[in-house]
Amino acid sequence: MIVKYRFLIVEDSLLIAMDLEEAVARAGHEVIGIAPDMTVALNYAKESDIAFVDVRLADGETGPRLARMLVDRGVLVVFVTGNPMLVEGRDAGALGVIPKPLTQQAAADVIDFVVDWKSGRKRHPPARMRLFQPLAPTL
């Protein structure tokens, strides 16, 4: 049985958000909302399994604080940002970060990766993605 996950896209650039939305749909999952800021994103939090969060949103550099709130609600968070150096993911509890811009293939790869991770299948991340939560050592 294939699990269908619900994604939240927190991005204030509508074109970038729509590209991610299309990639999620192509992967067979659902986007429950696109949020330009922390307030809108928190309205979708209960319905979300996985969130892609930018650092700089319409209400400022609120992405890291939002990420912590989402993680505390059980949402798996990955930062998708043009400013990956601004993120200290361990503090926010996010899984990792991938820099923008994303090609269609890079978006598909990161979606497959986070779906596997959420399903309990830990593996190495796709190219350009940096994990904040280390993989368990192999025996």
Secondary structure as UniProt FT lines:
FT   STRAND          6..10
FT   HELIX           14..26
FT   TURN            27..28
FT   STRAND          30..35
FT   HELIX           38..44
FT   HELIX           45..47
FT   STRAND          50..53
FT   TURN            58..59
FT   HELIX           63..72
FT   TURN            73..74
FT   STRAND          76..81
FT   HELIX           84..86
FT   HELIX           89..92
FT   STRAND          96..99
FT   HELIX           104..118
FT   TURN            119..120
FT   TURN            127..128
FT   STRAND          130..131
//
